[in-house]
Amino acid sequence: MAIIKTDLTHLVNEIDLASYQEKVNVIDKMIREGTGEGADFLGWVDWPANYDKAELESIKENAKYVRENYECLVVCGIGGSYLGARAAIEAVNGEFNKNDLEIIWLGMTLDSHYLSQVMDYLATKKFAVNVISKSGTTTETAVAFRLLKDLLEKRDGKEAARKAIFATTDANKGALLELSKKEGYVRFVLPGNIGGRFSVQTAVGLFPIACAGIDPQAVLEGSAEARKDAMEKDLLKNEAYKYAVARHHMYASEKKAVEFFISYGPNIRNLAEWWKQLYGESEGKDQKSLVPASATFTTDLHSLGQFIQDGSPVFFETVFHIVNHRHDVYIGHDEENLDGLNYLEGKSVTWVQEKAYEGTLKAHYEDGNRSNIVLDIESMNAHNLGYIFYFFEIACAMSAYLNGVNPFNQPGVEVYKRNMFHLLGKPGF
């Protein structure tokens, strides 16, 4: 099977995909030729084919150095500067990976309780830092990085701190670039024509991914395969555009307000968070767009399940369904059988979960009258993860343009920042 198959057989109302073909062709040409709004930020489209080969080698070399010399890597970033890497590492390695290098996330919150606990934990650890910011002045990230830099320099000295800090930032401008040059940090580039939420296949995501022991080249190769598949002109065969059209149809024609991204494992939870930022920040403009929400089954069937089955019909579900799993656990025999599980003796937990998936899909679609887009994913590994990232990115660009909005700006994000800076007394605000 293809790495991702978009299954539309569980929609309450059938979509006439052929009626979208001409419009999809026009938008696809806009994306390929860079003639639509936000075209200055389309660098991600061809990145899997023309990425910086020398930088990839530097990423591999420096990741090896970090793995061999440190106990922890602190990834310091917010939004697209950390969500993709975290999603990738947890999706491939799981949440309890036997990895010599611990990955810690900072710079995405101003919560003093979390910050103080992390700093206390790091006080006795040999740690490196990957600070990720195009400008170097994003408040949450800048605050955390100042704390980390101060701890390293006071504890280990400035020379050791220089060797422990790796900066991913703009190639030509910004406070972090200037600091990196001054201090001599190893630098990676966040390309100027790629926005943060589309940047996971650049050094933004690839350096932490490589530090976690995942092959960054495999991620890029998976994205390159998805790029090739997305060039398919026939909408019936283009799985990414089929997904984009289906979700647009649910919004524009069936007046759905919410899309639930459904996964079946805790290790996919942060992939859902990455997906929410990608679609929320790309489409949520001009009083338009679906609300991107998420749930993890079967866990959330015991909390949101009642609402999804019988509540307000304002949503549809997109089910992220992994077909083949790498690990399994088998259910044993118990003489007393007080839990009544002996009927499952010898069965794998994967098999049990698959039946839960099938039963839930039937309940929501047939009994609950809820539309479900099912994305069947062959398996989860570095290559397929790269494919998944590009699949959602190209589908997002198509979907946003179908909605008539610029996928690549985020004017609304700046409003809270201006208010916050004014209240903080920042000069100029």
N, C-alpha and C positions, 0 to 999 in steps of 0.2 A: 504494500500500500504506500501511498504518498506519505511524507512525514506528517503533514496535516491534511485531513480530509474534512471539508465543511459539509455537514449533514443537515439538510433542511427538511427532512421528512417528518419532523416532530413540531411543525408549525401548525397552529390552528387554521390559518388561512394560507393557501398556496401562493407563492410569489411568482409573478410572470417575469422571470429573469431576463428573457429576451427583450422585453420592453425597455430595459435599462442599458442595453448594449451600446447604443449610439452615444448616450451621455457619458458612459464609462470610457469610451474611446476618446472623447474630447478631453476629459479630465486626465486620463493617462498620458495623453500627449502633453498637456500642461505640466505634469509632473516631470516627464522625461526631458522636456525642452526648457523647463524653468520659466514659463510664461505666466504662471498664476501668482496670486498674492503670496508674499512671503518667500519668493523664489531665492532670496539670498541665503536661505537656510535649508537648501536641498542637498547639501554636501553628503548627507547620509545615504542618498539613493544609490550612488555608485561606489560608496566607500568600501564595500566588501571586495570590489574588483580592483580598486586603485589605492588601497591603504598604504601607509608609509612602511615599507618593508624594513628599513633600517631601525625605525622606532620599535617595531615588533620585536626585533632581536634584542634591543635595549630593554624592553619590557621583560623578556624571558631571562636575560642575564641578571637584571636587578631583582627580579622576583626570586631567583635562585639565591642571590646574596641575602635577601631578607629571610628566606626560609632557613638558611644555614646559620644565621647570626642572631636571630631574635626569637623571643617566645611569643610575642604578640605583634600584630599589625593593627594600628588604629586607623580606620578609614574615616576621614573627617570631611563630611560634605552633607548637603541637604538636597532634597528633590532628586532630579536626574543625576546629581553628582554622587549619589550613593544607592538609590533604589535598584537600579539595574544590576549593579555588582552584587548587592545583597540577595536579590531575587535569584541570580545565577548560581551563587555559591550554595544557597540553601536548596535550590531545586536539584542540583547535581550531587552535592555532597551530603545533603540531609542536615538535620539539626544536631546530630551527635556524631559527627564525622571524626574518625581517628586520624586527626591531622596534627602534625607537630607544631604548626603555627596556628594560634588562636586569632580569629578576626573579631575585632571590637568596633562598634559603630558609634561615632560621636559627631557633633556638629550639625545635628538635625533637630535639636531641641534646646530651649532655654530653661528647661526644668532643672532647678538647682539640686534637687534630690538626686536625680539621675547623674548629673555632672559630677557632683561630689563623690558619689559612690564609685563611678568609673575612675576618677582621679585617685581616690584612695586605693583602689585595686591595682592601678598602674604603678603606684609609688614603689613597689618592690619587684616589678616586672621589667625585663629587658625588652623594650618595645620600640618599634619603628612607626612612623606616621606617614600616611599618604593623604595630604591635604589637597582637596579638589575644589577649585573655584575659578570661574573665568575671570572674575574681577579681583577676588581677594578681599572684598569688603562686605560680602553677605554676612549679616549680623550673627546668625547662629553659628555658622562655620568659623567666622573670624574670632568670636569669643572663645570657642573651644580650642582653636588652634593656638591662640595666645597662651591659654592655660597649659597646653601640651608642650609648647616650645619652652615656656618658662620652667616647667618641671624638668625637661631634658637638660637644659642648659645649666640649671642650678645643681642638679644631681650628678650629671655626667661630664659637664664641661661643654663649651661651645663647639669644639672640634668633633667630639662624639655626637653631639646633637646634629651637626651638619650632615654627618654620614647616615643618620637615622631618619632624616626627613626627605620625603620625595614629594614634589609638587606637580600637580596636573593643572595647567592653566592656559590662558591665551598665549599665542606665540609672540605677539607684538606689543601688548599693552596690559596695564593693570597693576595693582598694588602687589599681588602675589608674585607676578613676574619680576618686578623690581626687587622684592625681598629675596627671591630665589637667586637672582644674579648676584646680589650683594653678599649673600651667605654661602653661595656655591652649592645649593641643593641640586640633586639630580632632578631634571625637569622632563615632563611629558606634555604633549600638546592636546588641548581641547580645541579642535579646529574652529575657526571663526564662523564658518558657514554651516555648523551643526549645532543645533540647540541642545540644551542639557538633557531633555527627555528623550532625544533621539541619539544619545551619545554612548550608549552602553557598548557598542562594538568598537569604540575608540579606546585610547588609553584610560579614559575615565572609568570604564568597566574592566578593561582587559588587564590592567596592572593588578588590582585586587584579586581578580579571577585567577591570574597566574600565580599570585602569592598563595592562594588557597589550594594550589596543586592541580588546577584545571587547565587544560591545554588551550591557550588563547587562539592558536592557529586553527584549531578545530572549530571554535566558535565562529571565526571569520569564514571558514569554509562552509559552515552551515548557512550563514547569512548569504553567502554567494550563491548557494543552491536556491535559496528562497527568492533571491533577486532574479535569477534566471526563470524560475517558475512563474514569477509575477509578470513576466513579459508576455505570457500567453494571452493572445488577443481574444480568444473565445471565452466569454464570461462564464459559460457553463463549465469550463475546465480550469479557470483561474480561481483557486480556492480562497486566496486572500481577498480579491475583489468581490467574490461571492459573499463572503462574510460582511464586507463593508456595505454592500447593497442590501443584504438582509436586515442588518441593524438599522440602516437608514429607512428602509420600508417600514419597520416596526415603529419608528419614530414619526415619520412624515405621513404615512397612510393609515396606520392603526392607532396613532396618537398615544403610544406608550411613552412614559416619562422616565422610566428607570430600566437599566440593564444590570442584571445580577450576573457577575462572573462567578461561576460555581466550580470549585475544585474539590478533589477528594483526598487531600493530604495536607498536613500542617506545613510541609516543606514547600508547598506551592503558594502559601499565604502571601509571601512578599512578592512573588510574581504578580499576584492580583493587585498588590499595592502599586507596583510599577505600572501595570495596565491602567489602574485608576488615574494615576498622574498623566500618563500619555494621552488618554482620551478626555479626561476632565479639563486639562490645561489646553489641549489642542482644539476642542470643540465648544467649550462652554463660553460662548461669546454672543453678543447681540440678542440676549434673552432666548437663546436657542440651545438645543442639544439634550441628549439623554443624561440622566444622573448615573455615573458609573459607580456601582456598588458591588460588594462581593460577599460570599459566604463559603464556608468550608464544610462540606458534607463528609461523613454523616453527622459530625459534631453539631452543626448549626440546625440540623433537622429537629434537634431537641430544644431549640430556642426560637428560630425563625420559621421552623417548619409549618406551624399552624397558619401563620400569615401567608406564606408562599402558597400553601394549598387552598386556603379559603378566604384570604384577606382581599383588600382592594386590588382590582386587576389592572394596576398601573404599570406593570413591569413585564418583561420577558426574561428568560434565562439563557445565558451562554455557558454551556457545560464544557469544561476543559477536561477531556477524558483520555487518560493515558492507558493505552491498550496493553502494553507489555511492561511488567515491573521487574526490577533487578533483584529484589530481595523478597523473601516470603517467610511466613511463620505458619506452622501446622498445629491444628487443634488435637490435643491428646485425649486419652480415655480417662474417666474418673469413675471409680467403682460406685460411689454413692450417687453421683449424677444429680446432686441437689440443684444445680443451676440448669438442668435439663438440656445440656449441650451435647450429650453423647450422640445425638443424631447427626452432629457435624464432625464426629471423630474421623481423623485422617484428612479432613478437608483443609485447604490452605485459606488463610485470612484474605488473600487476594481474591480467591473465588467467592468468599462470603461478601466482600465489598462489591464485587462485580454484580452480584445478585441484588445488593442494596441499591447500586446505581440503576440497574434495570427496573427494579420495583419503583424507585423514586421517579424515574423518567415517565413510567406508565401512569403513576398517580398524578403527577403534575400536568402531564399532557392530556391524558384521556379523561381522568376524573376531575381534575382541577381546571381544565380548559386553559392551561398556560402554555404559551409557545416556548419551545426550546430549540435553540441553535446548538448543535453538538459539534464540537471540534475534536475529532479523533486524532490523537497524537501517538505515533508509532511507539516511542519509548523516550525516556529522558536521559540524555547524555550531552556532552559539550557540543557536538555537531548539531544535534537536534535543537538544543537551546538557542544556538545562533540562528537557526531557521525560524524558530518561534519568535524571537525578537524582531527579525525583519518582517515576518508575516504580519505582525500586529502594527508595525510602523507604516508599512505601505498601505495596509487596510485603513489605518487612521487617516493618512493623507487623503485617500479617496473618499472616506466617509465625511471628513470635514468639508471638503470641496463640494460634495453632494449637498451638504447643509448650507452652502453659500458663505462659509466663514474661512478666514485665514488660519490654517492649521499651526502656524509657526510663531505667532506672537502671543503675549499674555498680558495685555494691558491691565486687566483686573487685579493681577498680583501686586502691581505697583501701588495701589490705593492704600492698602493696609500699611505698607512700608512707609509711605509719606506721613501717615497719621502717627505711626510708632516713632519715627525719627523726630517729629515735632514734639511729641510728649517726652522723649528722651533728652531733648535739648541739643540735638545734633546740629552743628553749624550749617546754615543754609536752609533749614526746615522750620 
